[in-house]
């Protein structure tokens, strides 16, 4: 007898959508069956003709735990992820206190967050100028990649110069790791910010103009060239521009192991949202034009992106509108930059892609599950509906209409640029290693059901 049977579903993989049943035993997918095959199981879920996706993987989340739990913590952040359809998150090392930059801090963070996780999670390791000697130790602990900035970052973390990036990537190449980068050119952004302030352009158009696509392009192209020179695997975080995506695609076509992600907000929101609505829509890189949003979808469809991430970057209401750590917000450049979206990411992407643009659901299975798992070294355990993989499954009702409200959000701070958005197509059941964790927008499992996932060696 199986532990769990999901029957009457439209099973979505990167290759096809087929009607069938999925049997689970000991937390693993034990059989993928025809609709006519209905074996005995201790628990049966009738998918009722809805889509059954492999659980989505959020390649880029900031849960702020430990250190800044008043912004977000694992209990709230992973609960939101589960309700939203992300079954595995890859958590960033910064916006922690201290930032996770060595093996000892890996253990500190793991011990703190593990009892509170509702979804499975991986760790990005920190990559800053003074922790090069610690990178191998973090890899041995199980970090799936290493995060750095080629661009401005918060005071508790440090950016790399291109020379430092070259050295770091030489080191990471030695243990077959992957270096990830926030690609916005430091010098051009700092100069543009100074220019905007000098010209008195302290409005939202001034903010957008301080971070043009060229700054993202410069950093991305340079990191690609360093990756080529060192042979190191690289990951370009939160790509906002289709022109930048094209450069990444070209490097991939040349045979280099350079992966990238975009985010649900870059596939749905625009620069006009920033101009009209301000603080909640500020992020970096910034939102782009509607024309660029539409073109960016081309790179989702062709497989350029190994991840449609949330880049969940939560903060308090005050940090968007009043003050940050006691410092009064004087202008747009002082406002906290980041969009909270880990609960909304899948439904936004499904609606924008499968409903509005008629994108095949297989595209989402590829971009949000299969390719991220492969990029971060966890494919075989995560990322697909195949025998032997973890039974991480997401049932989506394509006809269910929704509106995102503040009250529906499970975050510590119930604010988001997505509040007020309406659409169709909603995750209704989230299953992690055979455990039903969320149903109909509510958590139905005990915290601690989530567990650490390490890169498969």
Buried (B, 14 or more C-beta within 10 A) or exposed (E): EBBBBBBBBBBBBBEEBEBBBBBBBEBBBBBBBEEEEBBEBEEBBEBEEBBBBBBBBBBBBBBBBBBBBEBBBBBBBBBBBBBBBBBBBBBBBBBBEBBBBBBEBBEBBBEBBBEBBBBBBBBBBBBBBEBBEBBBBBBEBBBBBBBBBBBBBEEEBBBBEBEBBBBBBBBBBEEBBBBBBBBBBBEBBBEBBEEBBEEEBBBBEBBBBBBBBBBBBBBBBBBBEBBBEBEBBBBBBBBBBBBBBBBBBEBBEEEBBBBBBBBBBBBBBBBEBBBEBBBBBBBBBBBBBEEBBBBBBEBBBEBBBBBBBBBBBBBBEEBBBEEBEEEEBEBBBBBBBBBBBBBBBBBBBBBBBBBBBEBBBBBBBBBBBBBBBBBBBBBBBBBBBBEEBBBBBBBBBBEBEBEBEEEBBBBBBBBBBBBEBEBBBBBBBBBBBBBBBBBEBEBEBEBEBBEBBBBBE
